[in-house]
Structures are given as C-alpha cells and as structure tokens.
Amino acid sequence: MVHWVHIARALDQAVLHRDRCLQVPSGPTSSDFWEGGWFQYPDKETALDALEQAGTSKQLKCPLCKP
C-alpha cells in the first residue's frame, strides 16, 4: 500500500495519508521540498521516516484515513 506525506510549509505541518484517502489529489501535482507538496512513499515505514524529517513542528496522521 502506498502512503503519502503532505507537507504544508505555510502551516508548518506534515500529514501522513493512505493512498485511498479523500484528501490525496487524484491528478499529478508538483512537489517541492522547500515549499511543500505531496510526496509518495512505497511503505508506511519510509513514509513515517519522511514525516519525521519533514522539518515541520507539527507531524500528524490523517484523521479521515487513519494510517
């Protein structure tokens, strides 16, 4: 199962999502580490590592999909 990390630099937060979450965009998006965006990871462990290293003060798990 694919996991996504949404980094929102303006909100200083990163959120972990499952691939079928309603908040994950269906089309291709542009992502930039310094500005934020959506980043795809092949497994939960890799996504959790990326969440911790996102450089944001808030690291959350999505309340809708509960990864």
TALINDA-V894175 format. One record per helix or strand of 2 or more residues. SS is the DSSP state (alpha for helix, beta for strand). FROM is the first residue (numbers start at 1). TO is the last residue. If there is no record, write none. Layout:
SS/FROM/TO
SS/FROM/TO
This chain:
beta/3/8
beta/13/18
beta/36/41
alpha/44/52
beta/58/61
